[in-house]
Amino acid sequence: MENENNINIIQKQTNYDYNTSKEKLEKFDNNVEKVINDYLGIGVEKKHKSNNSTNQKIYSQIRNLMDESSKTNS
C-alpha cells in the first residue's frame, strides 16, 4: 500500500509511467526524494571530510613533499 502511494507521488511529480516509477523506486531503495532528484538531474554529492588531526595533516604534507622530491631526484 505504501509502495503504491510512493508510485502515485512519483507519477505526479515526474513524467514516469507506473512501471518506470516502480523500477526507479526499487533502484533507489523506496526513497521518493532520490527518485525525483534523479529525474530532475540533481546529483547527490558525497562530502569527503577528513578526520585528521593537525599533526596528521602536517606529517602527510611532509610525506608528500619527500615522495615528490625522491621521484624528481631518481
PQR file with spaces between the fields and no chain letter, atoms N, CA, C, O and H, PARSE charges and radii, in Angstrom:
ATOM       1  N    MET     1       0.819   -1.190    0.000 -0.4000 1.5000
ATOM       2  CA   MET     1       0.000    0.000    0.000 -0.0000 2.0000
ATOM       3  C    MET     1       0.866    1.258    0.000  0.5500 1.7000
ATOM       4  O    MET     1       0.623    2.196   -0.759 -0.5500 1.4000
ATOM       5  N    GLU     2       1.874    1.258    0.862 -0.4000 1.5000
ATOM       6  CA   GLU     2       2.786    2.410    0.916 -0.0000 2.0000
ATOM       7  C    GLU     2       3.529    2.563   -0.400  0.5500 1.7000
ATOM       8  O    GLU     2       3.764    3.676   -0.871 -0.5500 1.4000
ATOM       9  H    GLU     2       2.071    0.496    1.479  0.4000 1.0000
ATOM      10  N    ASN     3       3.895    1.432   -0.987 -0.4000 1.5000
ATOM      11  CA   ASN     3       4.601    1.457   -2.263 -0.0000 2.0000
ATOM      12  C    ASN     3       3.729    2.072   -3.355  0.5500 1.7000
ATOM      13  O    ASN     3       4.227    2.818   -4.198 -0.5500 1.4000
ATOM      14  H    ASN     3       3.704    0.527   -0.605  0.4000 1.0000
ATOM      15  N    GLU     4       2.447    1.769   -3.344 -0.4000 1.5000
ATOM      16  CA   GLU     4       1.507    2.336   -4.314 -0.0000 2.0000
ATOM      17  C    GLU     4       1.402    3.852   -4.134  0.5500 1.7000
ATOM      18  O    GLU     4       1.343    4.593   -5.115 -0.5500 1.4000
ATOM      19  H    GLU     4       2.043    1.163   -2.659  0.4000 1.0000
ATOM      20  N    ASN     5       1.379    4.306   -2.889 -0.4000 1.5000
ATOM      21  CA   ASN     5       1.334    5.750   -2.625 -0.0000 2.0000
ATOM      22  C    ASN     5       2.592    6.432   -3.144  0.5500 1.7000
ATOM      23  O    ASN     5       2.525    7.517   -3.721 -0.5500 1.4000
ATOM      24  H    ASN     5       1.427    3.703   -2.092  0.4000 1.0000
ATOM      25  N    ASN     6       3.745    5.790   -2.936 -0.4000 1.5000
ATOM      26  CA   ASN     6       5.005    6.357   -3.430 -0.0000 2.0000
ATOM      27  C    ASN     6       5.012    6.421   -4.948  0.5500 1.7000
ATOM      28  O    ASN     6       5.490    7.396   -5.527 -0.5500 1.4000
ATOM      29  H    ASN     6       3.800    4.909   -2.467  0.4000 1.0000
ATOM      30  N    ILE     7       4.486    5.390   -5.595 -0.4000 1.5000
ATOM      31  CA   ILE     7       4.429    5.385   -7.057 -0.0000 2.0000
ATOM      32  C    ILE     7       3.528    6.514   -7.550  0.5500 1.7000
ATOM      33  O    ILE     7       3.856    7.190   -8.525 -0.5500 1.4000
ATOM      34  H    ILE     7       4.097    4.598   -5.124  0.4000 1.0000
ATOM      35  N    ASN     8       2.402    6.720   -6.884 -0.4000 1.5000
ATOM      36  CA   ASN     8       1.498    7.815   -7.259 -0.0000 2.0000
ATOM      37  C    ASN     8       2.170    9.170   -7.100  0.5500 1.7000
ATOM      38  O    ASN     8       2.010   10.049   -7.947 -0.5500 1.4000
ATOM      39  H    ASN     8       2.136    6.171   -6.092  0.4000 1.0000
ATOM      40  N    ILE     9       2.915    9.340   -6.024 -0.4000 1.5000
ATOM      41  CA   ILE     9       3.628   10.598   -5.799 -0.0000 2.0000
ATOM      42  C    ILE     9       4.636   10.836   -6.919  0.5500 1.7000
ATOM      43  O    ILE     9       4.737   11.944   -7.447 -0.5500 1.4000
ATOM      44  H    ILE     9       3.045    8.626   -5.336  0.4000 1.0000
ATOM      45  N    ILE    10       5.375    9.800   -7.276 -0.4000 1.5000
ATOM      46  CA   ILE    10       6.391    9.937   -8.325 -0.0000 2.0000
ATOM      47  C    ILE    10       5.731   10.252   -9.663  0.5500 1.7000
ATOM      48  O    ILE    10       6.241   11.072  -10.427 -0.5500 1.4000
ATOM      49  H    ILE    10       5.293    8.900   -6.847  0.4000 1.0000
ATOM      50  N    GLN    11       4.603    9.610   -9.952 -0.4000 1.5000
ATOM      51  CA   GLN    11       3.911    9.868  -11.209 -0.0000 2.0000
ATOM      52  C    GLN    11       3.394   11.306  -11.269  0.5500 1.7000
ATOM      53  O    GLN    11       3.370   11.910  -12.342 -0.5500 1.4000
ATOM      54  H    GLN    11       4.188    8.944   -9.332  0.4000 1.0000
ATOM      55  N    LYS    12       2.986   11.852  -10.138 -0.4000 1.5000
ATOM      56  CA   LYS    12       2.500   13.232  -10.119 -0.0000 2.0000
ATOM      57  C    LYS    12       3.637   14.237  -10.306  0.5500 1.7000
ATOM      58  O    LYS    12       3.448   15.294  -10.907 -0.5500 1.4000
ATOM      59  H    LYS    12       3.006   11.362   -9.267  0.4000 1.0000
ATOM      60  N    GLN    13       4.810   13.900   -9.790 -0.4000 1.5000
ATOM      61  CA   GLN    13       5.934   14.833   -9.821 -0.0000 2.0000
ATOM      62  C    GLN    13       6.817   14.698  -11.053  0.5500 1.7000
ATOM      63  O    GLN    13       7.634   15.576  -11.332 -0.5500 1.4000
ATOM      64  H    GLN    13       4.963   13.041   -9.301  0.4000 1.0000
ATOM      65  N    THR    14       6.659   13.600  -11.794 -0.4000 1.5000
ATOM      66  CA   THR    14       7.500   13.336  -12.956 -0.0000 2.0000
ATOM      67  C    THR    14       6.626   12.919  -14.134  0.5500 1.7000
ATOM      68  O    THR    14       5.400   12.887  -14.036 -0.5500 1.4000
ATOM      69  H    THR    14       5.995   12.886  -11.567  0.4000 1.0000
ATOM      70  N    ASN    15       7.275   12.602  -15.238 -0.4000 1.5000
ATOM      71  CA   ASN    15       6.579   12.078  -16.414 -0.0000 2.0000
ATOM      72  C    ASN    15       6.687   10.564  -16.489  0.5500 1.7000
ATOM      73  O    ASN    15       6.392    9.979  -17.532 -0.5500 1.4000
ATOM      74  H    ASN    15       8.272   12.627  -15.318  0.4000 1.0000
ATOM      75  N    TYR    16       7.099    9.922  -15.416 -0.4000 1.5000
ATOM      76  CA   TYR    16       7.263    8.472  -15.417 -0.0000 2.0000
ATOM      77  C    TYR    16       5.905    7.776  -15.414  0.5500 1.7000
ATOM      78  O    TYR    16       4.954    8.243  -14.787 -0.5500 1.4000
ATOM      79  H    TYR    16       7.339   10.397  -14.569  0.4000 1.0000
ATOM      80  N    ASP    17       5.832    6.654  -16.125 -0.4000 1.5000
ATOM      81  CA   ASP    17       4.624    5.837  -16.057 -0.0000 2.0000
ATOM      82  C    ASP    17       4.728    4.909  -14.843  0.5500 1.7000
ATOM      83  O    ASP    17       5.701    4.962  -14.091 -0.5500 1.4000
ATOM      84  H    ASP    17       6.605    6.275  -16.635  0.4000 1.0000
ATOM      85  N    TYR    18       3.720    4.065  -14.665 -0.4000 1.5000
ATOM      86  CA   TYR    18       3.660    3.203  -13.487 -0.0000 2.0000
ATOM      87  C    TYR    18       4.879    2.288  -13.389  0.5500 1.7000
ATOM      88  O    TYR    18       5.504    2.197  -12.332 -0.5500 1.4000
ATOM      89  H    TYR    18       2.929    4.022  -15.276  0.4000 1.0000
ATOM      90  N    ASN    19       5.222    1.607  -14.495 -0.4000 1.5000
ATOM      91  CA   ASN    19       6.331    0.648  -14.477 -0.0000 2.0000
ATOM      92  C    ASN    19       7.671    1.327  -14.232  0.5500 1.7000
ATOM      93  O    ASN    19       8.501    0.820  -13.477 -0.5500 1.4000
ATOM      94  H    ASN    19       4.715    1.682  -15.353  0.4000 1.0000
ATOM      95  N    THR    20       7.881    2.466  -14.867 -0.4000 1.5000
ATOM      96  CA   THR    20       9.142    3.196  -14.674 -0.0000 2.0000
ATOM      97  C    THR    20       9.262    3.679  -13.233  0.5500 1.7000
ATOM      98  O    THR    20      10.334    3.611  -12.632 -0.5500 1.4000
ATOM      99  H    THR    20       7.208    2.878  -15.480  0.4000 1.0000
ATOM     100  N    SER    21       8.157    4.163  -12.690 -0.4000 1.5000
ATOM     101  CA   SER    21       8.167    4.623  -11.295 -0.0000 2.0000
ATOM     102  C    SER    21       8.509    3.485  -10.351  0.5500 1.7000
ATOM     103  O    SER    21       9.276    3.656   -9.404 -0.5500 1.4000
ATOM     104  H    SER    21       7.286    4.218  -13.178  0.4000 1.0000
ATOM     105  N    LYS    22       7.936    2.328  -10.617 -0.4000 1.5000
ATOM     106  CA   LYS    22       8.193    1.163   -9.772 -0.0000 2.0000
ATOM     107  C    LYS    22       9.659    0.741   -9.856  0.5500 1.7000
ATOM     108  O    LYS    22      10.276    0.423   -8.839 -0.5500 1.4000
ATOM     109  H    LYS    22       7.313    2.188  -11.387  0.4000 1.0000
ATOM     110  N    GLU    23      10.219    0.738  -11.079 -0.4000 1.5000
ATOM     111  CA   GLU    23      11.634    0.368  -11.262 -0.0000 2.0000
ATOM     112  C    GLU    23      12.555    1.351  -10.555  0.5500 1.7000
ATOM     113  O    GLU    23      13.520    0.952   -9.903 -0.5500 1.4000
ATOM     114  H    GLU    23       9.718    0.997  -11.905  0.4000 1.0000
ATOM     115  N    LYS    24      12.252    2.642  -10.687 -0.4000 1.5000
ATOM     116  CA   LYS    24      13.089    3.654  -10.047 -0.0000 2.0000
ATOM     117  C    LYS    24      13.015    3.547   -8.528  0.5500 1.7000
ATOM     118  O    LYS    24      14.027    3.721   -7.849 -0.5500 1.4000
ATOM     119  H    LYS    24      11.468    2.966  -11.216  0.4000 1.0000
ATOM     120  N    LEU    25      11.839    3.266   -7.990 -0.4000 1.5000
ATOM     121  CA   LEU    25      11.711    3.088   -6.545 -0.0000 2.0000
ATOM     122  C    LEU    25      12.565    1.929   -6.065  0.5500 1.7000
ATOM     123  O    LEU    25      13.218    2.018   -5.025 -0.5500 1.4000
ATOM     124  H    LEU    25      11.017    3.125   -8.542  0.4000 1.0000
ATOM     125  N    GLU    26      12.559    0.847   -6.819 -0.4000 1.5000
ATOM     126  CA   GLU    26      13.385   -0.309   -6.448 -0.0000 2.0000
ATOM     127  C    GLU    26      14.862    0.045   -6.534  0.5500 1.7000
ATOM     128  O    GLU    26      15.654   -0.351   -5.679 -0.5500 1.4000
ATOM     129  H    GLU    26      12.029    0.775   -7.663  0.4000 1.0000
ATOM     130  N    LYS    27      15.228    0.791   -7.568 -0.4000 1.5000
ATOM     131  CA   LYS    27      16.633    1.176   -7.757 -0.0000 2.0000
ATOM     132  C    LYS    27      17.128    2.060   -6.609  0.5500 1.7000
ATOM     133  O    LYS    27      18.270    1.929   -6.166 -0.5500 1.4000
ATOM     134  H    LYS    27      14.584    1.113   -8.262  0.4000 1.0000
ATOM     135  N    PHE    28      16.267    2.958   -6.131 -0.4000 1.5000
ATOM     136  CA   PHE    28      16.656    3.913   -5.089 -0.0000 2.0000
ATOM     137  C    PHE    28      16.128    3.523   -3.712  0.5500 1.7000
ATOM     138  O    PHE    28      15.925    4.391   -2.863 -0.5500 1.4000
ATOM     139  H    PHE    28      15.340    3.065   -6.490  0.4000 1.0000
ATOM     140  N    ASP    29      15.906    2.244   -3.481 -0.4000 1.5000
ATOM     141  CA   ASP    29      15.522    1.710   -2.171 -0.0000 2.0000
ATOM     142  C    ASP    29      14.286    2.394   -1.580  0.5500 1.7000
ATOM     143  O    ASP    29      14.270    2.762   -0.405 -0.5500 1.4000
ATOM     144  H    ASP    29      16.072    1.538   -4.170  0.4000 1.0000
ATOM     145  N    ASN    30      13.261    2.556   -2.405 -0.4000 1.5000
ATOM     146  CA   ASN    30      11.972    3.133   -1.994 -0.0000 2.0000
ATOM     147  C    ASN    30      12.088    4.540   -1.423  0.5500 1.7000
ATOM     148  O    ASN    30      11.298    4.925   -0.561 -0.5500 1.4000
ATOM     149  H    ASN    30      13.274    2.257   -3.359  0.4000 1.0000
ATOM     150  N    ASN    31      13.062    5.309   -1.894 -0.4000 1.5000
ATOM     151  CA   ASN    31      13.229    6.686   -1.455 -0.0000 2.0000
ATOM     152  C    ASN    31      12.687    7.609   -2.551  0.5500 1.7000
ATOM     153  O    ASN    31      13.302    7.762   -3.606 -0.5500 1.4000
ATOM     154  H    ASN    31      13.703    4.996   -2.594  0.4000 1.0000
ATOM     155  N    VAL    32      11.533    8.217   -2.287 -0.4000 1.5000
ATOM     156  CA   VAL    32      10.866    9.057   -3.275 -0.0000 2.0000
ATOM     157  C    VAL    32      11.720   10.266   -3.632  0.5500 1.7000
ATOM     158  O    VAL    32      11.806   10.640   -4.801 -0.5500 1.4000
ATOM     159  H    VAL    32      11.034    8.093   -1.430  0.4000 1.0000
ATOM     160  N    GLU    33      12.351   10.877   -2.639 -0.4000 1.5000
ATOM     161  CA   GLU    33      13.176   12.059   -2.889 -0.0000 2.0000
ATOM     162  C    GLU    33      14.313   11.756   -3.852  0.5500 1.7000
ATOM     163  O    GLU    33      14.602   12.555   -4.743 -0.5500 1.4000
ATOM     164  H    GLU    33      12.281   10.573   -1.689  0.4000 1.0000
ATOM     165  N    LYS    34      14.959   10.612   -3.683 -0.4000 1.5000
ATOM     166  CA   LYS    34      16.066   10.252   -4.569 -0.0000 2.0000
ATOM     167  C    LYS    34      15.588   10.028   -5.988  0.5500 1.7000
ATOM     168  O    LYS    34      16.284   10.381   -6.941 -0.5500 1.4000
ATOM     169  H    LYS    34      14.724    9.962   -2.960  0.4000 1.0000
ATOM     170  N    VAL    35      14.393    9.439   -6.143 -0.4000 1.5000
ATOM     171  CA   VAL    35      13.841    9.215   -7.486 -0.0000 2.0000
ATOM     172  C    VAL    35      13.567   10.545   -8.168  0.5500 1.7000
ATOM     173  O    VAL    35      13.915   10.735   -9.334 -0.5500 1.4000
ATOM     174  H    VAL    35      13.828    9.153   -5.370  0.4000 1.0000
ATOM     175  N    ILE    36      12.946   11.458   -7.446 -0.4000 1.5000
ATOM     176  CA   ILE    36      12.624   12.760   -8.030 -0.0000 2.0000
ATOM     177  C    ILE    36      13.891   13.561   -8.312  0.5500 1.7000
ATOM     178  O    ILE    36      13.980   14.235   -9.339 -0.5500 1.4000
ATOM     179  H    ILE    36      12.663   11.304   -6.500  0.4000 1.0000
ATOM     180  N    ASN    37      14.870   13.494   -7.415 -0.4000 1.5000
ATOM     181  CA   ASN    37      16.146   14.172   -7.661 -0.0000 2.0000
ATOM     182  C    ASN    37      16.835   13.605   -8.899  0.5500 1.7000
ATOM     183  O    ASN    37      17.426   14.353   -9.678 -0.5500 1.4000
ATOM     184  H    ASN    37      14.798   12.947   -6.581  0.4000 1.0000
ATOM     185  N    ASP    38      16.762   12.303   -9.082 -0.4000 1.5000
ATOM     186  CA   ASP    38      17.336   11.685  -10.271 -0.0000 2.0000
ATOM     187  C    ASP    38      16.621   12.183  -11.524  0.5500 1.7000
ATOM     188  O    ASP    38      17.267   12.464  -12.534 -0.5500 1.4000
ATOM     189  H    ASP    38      16.281   11.695   -8.449  0.4000 1.0000
ATOM     190  N    TYR    39      15.305   12.294  -11.470 -0.4000 1.5000
ATOM     191  CA   TYR    39      14.515   12.792  -12.596 -0.0000 2.0000
ATOM     192  C    TYR    39      14.909   14.226  -12.941  0.5500 1.7000
ATOM     193  O    TYR    39      15.025   14.581  -14.114 -0.5500 1.4000
ATOM     194  H    TYR    39      14.780   12.066  -10.650  0.4000 1.0000
ATOM     195  N    LEU    40      15.112   15.039  -11.919 -0.4000 1.5000
ATOM     196  CA   LEU    40      15.467   16.442  -12.126 -0.0000 2.0000
ATOM     197  C    LEU    40      16.941   16.640  -12.459  0.5500 1.7000
ATOM     198  O    LEU    40      17.359   17.738  -12.827 -0.5500 1.4000
ATOM     199  H    LEU    40      15.018   14.750  -10.966  0.4000 1.0000
ATOM     200  N    GLY    41      17.723   15.579  -12.329 -0.4000 1.5000
ATOM     201  CA   GLY    41      19.148   15.671  -12.634 -0.0000 2.0000
ATOM     202  C    GLY    41      19.968   16.256  -11.517  0.5500 1.7000
ATOM     203  O    GLY    41      21.079   16.741  -11.734 -0.5500 1.4000
ATOM     204  H    GLY    41      17.384   14.687  -12.030  0.4000 1.0000
ATOM     205  N    ILE    42      19.423   16.212  -10.323 -0.4000 1.5000
ATOM     206  CA   ILE    42      20.148   16.731   -9.168 -0.0000 2.0000
ATOM     207  C    ILE    42      20.988   15.599   -8.599  0.5500 1.7000
ATOM     208  O    ILE    42      20.457   14.609   -8.096 -0.5500 1.4000
ATOM     209  H    ILE    42      18.521   15.819  -10.147  0.4000 1.0000
ATOM     210  N    GLY    43      22.286   15.753   -8.682 -0.4000 1.5000
ATOM     211  CA   GLY    43      23.178   14.730   -8.164 -0.0000 2.0000
ATOM     212  C    GLY    43      23.423   14.910   -6.685  0.5500 1.7000
ATOM     213  O    GLY    43      23.397   16.025   -6.165 -0.5500 1.4000
ATOM     214  H    GLY    43      22.717   16.558   -9.091  0.4000 1.0000
ATOM     215  N    VAL    44      23.656   13.829   -6.033 -0.4000 1.5000
ATOM     216  CA   VAL    44      23.968   13.872   -4.614 -0.0000 2.0000
ATOM     217  C    VAL    44      25.483   13.799   -4.475  0.5500 1.7000
ATOM     218  O    VAL    44      26.110   12.796   -4.817 -0.5500 1.4000
ATOM     219  H    VAL    44      23.678   12.923   -6.456  0.4000 1.0000
ATOM     220  N    GLU    45      26.042   14.864   -3.975 -0.4000 1.5000
ATOM     221  CA   GLU    45      27.490   14.896   -3.790 -0.0000 2.0000
ATOM     222  C    GLU    45      27.820   14.386   -2.401  0.5500 1.7000
ATOM     223  O    GLU    45      27.253   14.822   -1.400 -0.5500 1.4000
ATOM     224  H    GLU    45      25.533   15.678   -3.697  0.4000 1.0000
ATOM     225  N    LYS    46      28.732   13.475   -2.373 -0.4000 1.5000
ATOM     226  CA   LYS    46      29.174   12.971   -1.084 -0.0000 2.0000
ATOM     227  C    LYS    46      30.329   13.837   -0.612  0.5500 1.7000
ATOM     228  O    LYS    46      31.319   14.034   -1.317 -0.5500 1.4000
ATOM     229  H    LYS    46      29.193   13.121   -3.187  0.4000 1.0000
ATOM     230  N    LYS    47      30.177   14.330    0.560 -0.4000 1.5000
ATOM     231  CA   LYS    47      31.222   15.175    1.123 -0.0000 2.0000
ATOM     232  C    LYS    47      32.258   14.288    1.788  0.5500 1.7000
ATOM     233  O    LYS    47      31.946   13.447    2.632 -0.5500 1.4000
ATOM     234  H    LYS    47      29.372   14.170    1.133  0.4000 1.0000
ATOM     235  N    HIS    48      33.489   14.501    1.385 -0.4000 1.5000
ATOM     236  CA   HIS    48      34.578   13.738    1.977 -0.0000 2.0000
ATOM     237  C    HIS    48      35.212   14.608    3.043  0.5500 1.7000
ATOM     238  O    HIS    48      35.902   15.583    2.744 -0.5500 1.4000
ATOM     239  H    HIS    48      33.742   15.183    0.699  0.4000 1.0000
ATOM     240  N    LYS    49      34.975   14.250    4.258 -0.4000 1.5000
ATOM     241  CA   LYS    49      35.518   15.021    5.368 -0.0000 2.0000
ATOM     242  C    LYS    49      36.582   14.177    6.045  0.5500 1.7000
ATOM     243  O    LYS    49      36.337   13.052    6.479 -0.5500 1.4000
ATOM     244  H    LYS    49      34.414   13.458    4.501  0.4000 1.0000
ATOM     245  N    SER    50      37.753   14.750    6.121 -0.4000 1.5000
ATOM     246  CA   SER    50      38.827   14.014    6.779 -0.0000 2.0000
ATOM     247  C    SER    50      38.789   14.306    8.267  0.5500 1.7000
ATOM     248  O    SER    50      38.539   15.434    8.692 -0.5500 1.4000
ATOM     249  H    SER    50      37.952   15.664    5.769  0.4000 1.0000
ATOM     250  N    ASN    51      39.036   13.292    9.028 -0.4000 1.5000
ATOM     251  CA   ASN    51      39.048   13.432   10.478 -0.0000 2.0000
ATOM     252  C    ASN    51      40.476   13.431   10.996  0.5500 1.7000
ATOM     253  O    ASN    51      40.768   12.898   12.067 -0.5500 1.4000
ATOM     254  H    ASN    51      39.239   12.376    8.683  0.4000 1.0000
ATOM     255  N    ASN    52      41.346   14.031   10.225 -0.4000 1.5000
ATOM     256  CA   ASN    52      42.745   14.051   10.610 -0.0000 2.0000
ATOM     257  C    ASN    52      43.023   15.182   11.592  0.5500 1.7000
ATOM     258  O    ASN    52      42.453   16.270   11.502 -0.5500 1.4000
ATOM     259  H    ASN    52      41.109   14.464    9.355  0.4000 1.0000
ATOM     260  N    SER    53      43.897   14.895   12.509 -0.4000 1.5000
ATOM     261  CA   SER    53      44.323   15.941   13.433 -0.0000 2.0000
ATOM     262  C    SER    53      45.313   16.845   12.712  0.5500 1.7000
ATOM     263  O    SER    53      45.720   16.560   11.586 -0.5500 1.4000
ATOM     264  H    SER    53      44.360   14.012   12.582  0.4000 1.0000
ATOM     265  N    THR    54      45.692   17.924   13.362 -0.4000 1.5000
ATOM     266  CA   THR    54      46.643   18.855   12.775 -0.0000 2.0000
ATOM     267  C    THR    54      47.985   18.175   12.525  0.5500 1.7000
ATOM     268  O    THR    54      48.601   18.385   11.480 -0.5500 1.4000
ATOM     269  H    THR    54      45.361   18.155   14.277  0.4000 1.0000
ATOM     270  N    ASN    55      48.437   17.368   13.469 -0.4000 1.5000
ATOM     271  CA   ASN    55      49.709   16.661   13.291 -0.0000 2.0000
ATOM     272  C    ASN    55      49.648   15.699   12.108  0.5500 1.7000
ATOM     273  O    ASN    55      50.608   15.597   11.344 -0.5500 1.4000
ATOM     274  H    ASN    55      47.936   17.197   14.317  0.4000 1.0000
ATOM     275  N    GLN    56      48.529   14.993   11.949 -0.4000 1.5000
ATOM     276  CA   GLN    56      48.399   14.071   10.823 -0.0000 2.0000
ATOM     277  C    GLN    56      48.472   14.823    9.504  0.5500 1.7000
ATOM     278  O    GLN    56      49.089   14.347    8.550 -0.5500 1.4000
ATOM     279  H    GLN    56      47.749   15.075   12.570  0.4000 1.0000
ATOM     280  N    LYS    57      47.849   15.991    9.443 -0.4000 1.5000
ATOM     281  CA   LYS    57      47.901   16.795    8.218 -0.0000 2.0000
ATOM     282  C    LYS    57      49.322   17.269    7.932  0.5500 1.7000
ATOM     283  O    LYS    57      49.767   17.247    6.784 -0.5500 1.4000
ATOM     284  H    LYS    57      47.348   16.377   10.218  0.4000 1.0000
ATOM     285  N    ILE    58      50.019   17.690    8.954 -0.4000 1.5000
ATOM     286  CA   ILE    58      51.399   18.174    8.782 -0.0000 2.0000
ATOM     287  C    ILE    58      52.295   17.051    8.277  0.5500 1.7000
ATOM     288  O    ILE    58      53.042   17.236    7.315 -0.5500 1.4000
ATOM     289  H    ILE    58      49.658   17.709    9.886  0.4000 1.0000
ATOM     290  N    TYR    59      52.225   15.893    8.918 -0.4000 1.5000
ATOM     291  CA   TYR    59      53.081   14.781    8.509 -0.0000 2.0000
ATOM     292  C    TYR    59      52.694   14.248    7.137  0.5500 1.7000
ATOM     293  O    TYR    59      53.545   13.758    6.395 -0.5500 1.4000
ATOM     294  H    TYR    59      51.619   15.743    9.699  0.4000 1.0000
ATOM     295  N    SER    60      51.429   14.343    6.806 -0.4000 1.5000
ATOM     296  CA   SER    60      51.004   13.932    5.473 -0.0000 2.0000
ATOM     297  C    SER    60      51.639   14.837    4.417  0.5500 1.7000
ATOM     298  O    SER    60      52.098   14.356    3.382 -0.5500 1.4000
ATOM     299  H    SER    60      50.738   14.741    7.409  0.4000 1.0000
ATOM     300  N    GLN    61      51.665   16.131    4.675 -0.4000 1.5000
ATOM     301  CA   GLN    61      52.291   17.069    3.739 -0.0000 2.0000
ATOM     302  C    GLN    61      53.794   16.822    3.639  0.5500 1.7000
ATOM     303  O    GLN    61      54.369   16.897    2.553 -0.5500 1.4000
ATOM     304  H    GLN    61      51.292   16.522    5.516  0.4000 1.0000
ATOM     305  N    ILE    62      54.418   16.532    4.760 -0.4000 1.5000
ATOM     306  CA   ILE    62      55.859   16.237    4.751 -0.0000 2.0000
ATOM     307  C    ILE    62      56.124   14.976    3.929  0.5500 1.7000
ATOM     308  O    ILE    62      57.059   14.948    3.128 -0.5500 1.4000
ATOM     309  H    ILE    62      53.950   16.471    5.642  0.4000 1.0000
ATOM     310  N    ARG    63      55.314   13.936    4.118 -0.4000 1.5000
ATOM     311  CA   ARG    63      55.477   12.700    3.342 -0.0000 2.0000
ATOM     312  C    ARG    63      55.309   12.958    1.853  0.5500 1.7000
ATOM     313  O    ARG    63      56.083   12.457    1.038 -0.5500 1.4000
ATOM     314  H    ARG    63      54.555   13.958    4.769  0.4000 1.0000
ATOM     315  N    ASN    64      54.296   13.741    1.501 -0.4000 1.5000
ATOM     316  CA   ASN    64      54.073   14.057    0.090 -0.0000 2.0000
ATOM     317  C    ASN    64      55.256   14.813   -0.492  0.5500 1.7000
ATOM     318  O    ASN    64      55.680   14.537   -1.614 -0.5500 1.4000
ATOM     319  H    ASN    64      53.667   14.148    2.164  0.4000 1.0000
ATOM     320  N    LEU    65      55.783   15.751    0.253 -0.4000 1.5000
ATOM     321  CA   LEU    65      56.938   16.519   -0.198 -0.0000 2.0000
ATOM     322  C    LEU    65      58.150   15.609   -0.398  0.5500 1.7000
ATOM     323  O    LEU    65      58.854   15.721   -1.402 -0.5500 1.4000
ATOM     324  H    LEU    65      55.439   15.975    1.165  0.4000 1.0000
ATOM     325  N    MET    66      58.388   14.718    0.548 -0.4000 1.5000
ATOM     326  CA   MET    66      59.518   13.794    0.449 -0.0000 2.0000
ATOM     327  C    MET    66      59.341   12.829   -0.730  0.5500 1.7000
ATOM     328  O    MET    66      60.301   12.531   -1.439 -0.5500 1.4000
ATOM     329  H    MET    66      57.815   14.628    1.363  0.4000 1.0000
ATOM     330  N    ASP    67      58.113   12.343   -0.935 -0.4000 1.5000
ATOM     331  CA   ASP    67      57.847   11.448   -2.056 -0.0000 2.0000
ATOM     332  C    ASP    67      58.085   12.139   -3.391  0.5500 1.7000
ATOM     333  O    ASP    67      58.681   11.563   -4.301 -0.5500 1.4000
ATOM     334  H    ASP    67      57.332   12.584   -0.359  0.4000 1.0000
ATOM     335  N    GLU    68      57.614   13.376   -3.501 -0.4000 1.5000
ATOM     336  CA   GLU    68      57.791   14.123   -4.742 -0.0000 2.0000
ATOM     337  C    GLU    68      59.277   14.394   -5.005  0.5500 1.7000
ATOM     338  O    GLU    68      59.747   14.270   -6.136 -0.5500 1.4000
ATOM     339  H    GLU    68      57.129   13.843   -2.762  0.4000 1.0000
ATOM     340  N    SER    69      59.996   14.759   -3.970 -0.4000 1.5000
ATOM     341  CA   SER    69      61.414   15.073   -4.163 -0.0000 2.0000
ATOM     342  C    SER    69      62.207   13.808   -4.494  0.5500 1.7000
ATOM     343  O    SER    69      63.172   13.873   -5.255 -0.5500 1.4000
ATOM     344  H    SER    69      59.614   14.860   -3.052  0.4000 1.0000
ATOM     345  N    SER    70      61.824   12.679   -3.943 -0.4000 1.5000
ATOM     346  CA   SER    70      62.538   11.440   -4.261 -0.0000 2.0000
ATOM     347  C    SER    70      62.263   11.006   -5.704  0.5500 1.7000
ATOM     348  O    SER    70      63.119   10.387   -6.337 -0.5500 1.4000
ATOM     349  H    SER    70      61.040   12.626   -3.325  0.4000 1.0000
ATOM     350  N    LYS    71      61.102   11.319   -6.214 -0.4000 1.5000
ATOM     351  CA   LYS    71      60.776   10.973   -7.611 -0.0000 2.0000
ATOM     352  C    LYS    71      61.571   11.824   -8.584  0.5500 1.7000
ATOM     353  O    LYS    71      62.030   11.329   -9.613 -0.5500 1.4000
ATOM     354  H    LYS    71      60.407   11.821   -5.700  0.4000 1.0000
ATOM     355  N    THR    72      61.738   13.106   -8.265 -0.4000 1.5000
ATOM     356  CA   THR    72      62.448   14.004   -9.169 -0.0000 2.0000
ATOM     357  C    THR    72      63.957   13.761   -9.113  0.5500 1.7000
ATOM     358  O    THR    72      64.651   14.021  -10.097 -0.5500 1.4000
ATOM     359  H    THR    72      61.366   13.509   -7.429  0.4000 1.0000
ATOM     360  N    ASN    73      64.474   13.276   -8.005 -0.4000 1.5000
ATOM     361  CA   ASN    73      65.914   13.021   -7.863 -0.0000 2.0000
ATOM     362  C    ASN    73      66.317   11.628   -8.311  0.5500 1.7000
ATOM     363  O    ASN    73      67.508   11.326   -8.382 -0.5500 1.4000
ATOM     364  H    ASN    73      63.911   13.064   -7.206  0.4000 1.0000
ATOM     365  N    SER    74      65.367   10.789   -8.609 -0.4000 1.5000
ATOM     366  CA   SER    74      65.694    9.420   -9.017 -0.0000 2.0000
ATOM     367  C    SER    74      66.078    9.348  -10.458  0.5500 1.7000
ATOM     368  O    SER    74      66.384    8.267  -10.962 -0.5500 1.4000
ATOM     369  H    SER    74      64.399   11.034   -8.551  0.4000 1.0000
